[in-house]
Structure formats: structure tokens, C-alpha cells
Amino acid sequence: MSKFLLGMIVAFGVLAGSASAENQKWNVTEESSSGVKAGQGVWSVNTDPEGKITGTAGLQLDNGKPLTYTIAGSVKDSIYTIEMSDRSDGKNGCVWNGHVPAGGDKSHGLIGTAVCDGGVKLIVRAGF
């Protein structure tokens, strides 16, 4: 293989890699004022260059039961809007609006409230 062809393959790989989705694991906690009080675990998050977010969640509730769901949403101007669907705890219509805490920066994580059907609210913290 010629050095020119090898250089072109490497250059294409670098360009293609920069346009692909970013994959991260976020450490997440959920707190509720009713029912099961807390859960903690991981969101597997994929963010594309346009700010579209997809992924899955795997948490353990404080009663020992697992909690799983899918996430989908977007980030714009450091505000995250994420819908949490197919929750194994039966909560429906949950949408989280996350942001950098006052006095914080994105490197330390996000905090926000998720509002679900029936007025159920969850405080969600995410660190990455």
C-alpha cells in the first residue's frame, strides 16, 4: 500500500470520526417525594453533532429493584430536554429538563426536574 493511499485512509478516518456520535456513560440519581424515594445507576448516552440524544438507562432503586428505560431528546444552549420512555416502574410521560447547577460547570454534571404524567416529579442529577 502506498504512503499516499495510507495517508488518505487515515485522513478520511479522522474526518469521519469527528462527525459521528459521542458516546458517554453518565452516573445518574433520581429522587422522588413519593413512592420509591431514590435510584442510582447509569445512562448510556449517544449525542450526535446536531445535539440529538438517544440512549438507555439502567438504575437500581432503593428497594433493590432494577429500573430501566430509554432516553431521547436534545441539548441546545446547555439545556438538556430528555424524554424517559418505557420506564419499568410504570411512570409515563416523563420529561427531564437538565442544566448546569448554579455556580457549576458542565464538567461536574447537570441537575433538573423531570415531570411525569399525573404531576409526578423527579429530581435527576447526572454526572459525566
HELIX and SHEET records of a PDB file:
HELIX    1   1 LYS A    3  SER A   18  1                                  16    
HELIX    2   2 LYS A  106  HIS A  108  5                                   3    
HELIX    3   3 ASP A  117  GLY A  119  5                                   3    
SHEET    1   A 9 GLU A  22  SER A  32  0                                        
SHEET    2   A 9 ALA A  38  THR A  47 -1                                        
SHEET    3   A 9 LYS A  52  LEU A  61 -1                                        
SHEET    4   A 9 PRO A  66  LYS A  76 -1                                        
SHEET    5   A 9 ILE A  79  SER A  85 -1                                        
SHEET    6   A 9 CYS A  94  HIS A  99 -1                                        
SHEET    7   A 9 LEU A 110  VAL A 115 -1                                        
SHEET    8   A 9 LYS A 121  GLY A 127 -1                                        
SHEET    9   A 9 GLU A  22  SER A  32 -1                                        
END                                                                             
